[in-house]
Amino acid sequence: MSSPTTRAPRWRRPFALIRENRRTYAIITGSTYGLFAIGFVIGLLFPALPAARAATLATDGTGDLVGAVAASAPLFALVILAVNVLRLSLLTIVVPSLIVPFAGLAFFAYWLVETGITLVPSTPLTWVAMIPHSLTVLIELQAYALVALGAFLLGRAWLRPAQVGAPTRRAGYLRGLKSLGILSIPAFVLLVIGAVWEAYSLRYLVFPLSEVLL
């Protein structure tokens, strides 16, 4: 028996899949923003933590890379997109979940808290930068929440194939992969939007805002 997701037109399948799993989606989305907020509060309470993270980024070459590409907004957007897709979505959430059920969710939770700590501003200028960057955070975290939902559905179908109408765990795994692929489409679209907004807002909005507010 086909599900509403498979009967829906291709462009509507992600939305149908979210509706089928709306409670799980709500929990994952709420947890995504909640864990980030927890990390941000921890960073505010313990300023040495974001300072240590900033020092790490400076020594591992991340800061130099950002400085090298930030002058070109299109190149900056491409680098941001590559990092968000390859390092964060694939290596942090997807790949671990392909090997061990739900493993990527644990790595994702840790990354959320760590990122919340890292993004705590330390100067008036970085506080101003957080005004446009807050929209970036909202967009990109929503994309990661969709990928995390796909990883959860993969793990559930893998461990409980009967729940998705699959006769074996292998069949359940393949159906879970299909769900992950369906949800990856809107996640990628959001990551593109987030990368473009992040690059252009940091390149062209922060300085004018700082001139007005500082």
N, C-alpha and C positions, 0 to 999 in steps of 0.2 A: 504494500500500500504506500503510495507516495504521500509525502508530507506537504503542507501548504507552501513550504519553502521551495520544493522542487517544482510545484505546479505554477509558481509565480513567474512572471517575466524575469529575465536575467537581471535587469537593472533594479528590480524590486526585491530580489532574493535576500540581500543583506538586511533589509528592513523587516522582511517576513521572519528571518531567523532571529532577529532581535526581539520581535513580538513573541515568538514562540518561547523565548528564554528571558522574558522581560524582568522577572524577579532576579535571576542570576546577573543579568546585565546591570540592574540597579545596584546590586550589592558590590559588583566589581567596580563600577564607576564611582560609587560613593567611597569605596575603600581607596581607589586610586587618588582622588583628591584629598581624602582624609589623611592618608599616609604622607603625602607631600606636605600638607599643612602641619602635621606633627613634626616633620623634619625642619620646617621653616621656624616653628616655635622653638624647637631645641636650639637652632642656630641663633635665634634672638636671645635666648636665655644664657647661652654659653658662647660668647663671641669668639673665643679661641678656636672653636671648631670650624666655622667658615673661613677664618684666617688660615688655618692649617690646610683646608681644602684649596684655597686660592694659591697657597705656596706650592702645593703639589701640582696644580695645573700649570704653574709657571715653570716648574723644573722639568715636567715631563714633555714639554714642547707644545702643549695645547695652546698656551697663550701666544706663542710665536706664530703658530698656524693661523689663529684667528686674526692676529695683526697683519699677516701677510695677505690674506684674502679679503679682509673687511673693506678695503678701498674699492673693490668692485662688487656692487650689490648682487648682480647675477651669479658671479662666481661664489660669493659668500653663501647665497641661497643653495647652490648646488652642493657645496661642502656640507652645509647643515642637513640637507636632505639625505645625503649619503650616510652621514653619521647616524641620523635618526632611523634610517631604514636598516642599514647593515649592522651597526653596533648595538643599537638599543632594541629595535623590533626583532631582528633575526637572532643575533647572538645572545641577547639577554632573555628574551621571552620564548621565541619559537624553537630554536635548536635544542635547548635543554628539555623542552616539553616533548620533542620528538623522540628523545632517548628515555626519559623517566617521566611518567605521568605527573603533570602539574608542577614539575621542577622549575619551569620558567616563571611561574607565579611567585615562587619564593625569591628568586633573583630579582624579579621586578619589584617586589615589595621593598627589598633592601635598597634598590636603586632609587625608589621614590623618596625614602627617608633621607638618603645621602644627598640627593639632588635638592631637596628642600633645604637642607643645611647649607649646601654650596651656594644657593641663590640668595641667601640673606645679604642685602646690600651693606657695605661698610663705609661708604662715603655719600655725601649729598648727591653727587652726580649719579651714582649707581641706584640711589633711591628714585631719582627722576627716571632713569632708564627702566625701572620696574613698572612704570605706568603703561607704556606700550607693550612691554614684555609680558605683562600679566595676561594679555590676550593670547600671546604665543603659548604660554603655559596652559591655558584653558584648551586651546585647539590641539596641541600636541599630546597632552595627557588623555584627551578623549580618543585620539587615534590609538594610543597605547592600550587604553581600556578595551577597545574593540579587538586588538590583537590578543590581549589577555583573555577576553571572552572566548575567542577561537581556541586558545590553548586549553582553557577549561573544558570546552566541549569536546576537544580531542581526547583529553584524559578521561572524561566520563564515558565517551563512546568506546574507548579502548578497554577500560576496566569493566564496564557494564554494557556490553554490546546489545543485549536484549532490549535495553531501554530505547535504543534507536532502531530496533527492528532488524539488527544484524545477527546472522547465525553464529558467527565466530568472532573472536577478538581481533583477528586480522581484518575481517570485514568491518568491524566497528572502528578500527584504527583508520581504515581508508575513508569511512564516512566522516570521521572526525577531521581528517585532513581536508575533506571537501568543505566542511563548515568553516575551518580555518581559512581556506582560500577565499571563500565567499566574503568573509568579514575583512580580509586583507584589502579588498578593493576600496571600500570607503575609508579604511585606515590610511591607505596610501594617498588618497585624495586629500585627506585632512593634513597629512604630513607635508604635502606639496604646498598647500595653502599656508600652513604654519611656517615653513621654511622661507617662503617668499615674504610673508609679513615680518618675520623676525629679521631677515637681512635688510629689508628696506626701511623698517621702522628704526632699527638701531643705527642705520647709516644716515637717515635723513630727518628723523623726528627727535632724537635725544638732545642734540645740540640746541635746536630752537626752543624746546621745552625747558632746557636748563637756563637759557637766556631769560625766559619769562619767570621761572619759578625760583631761581637762585639769586 
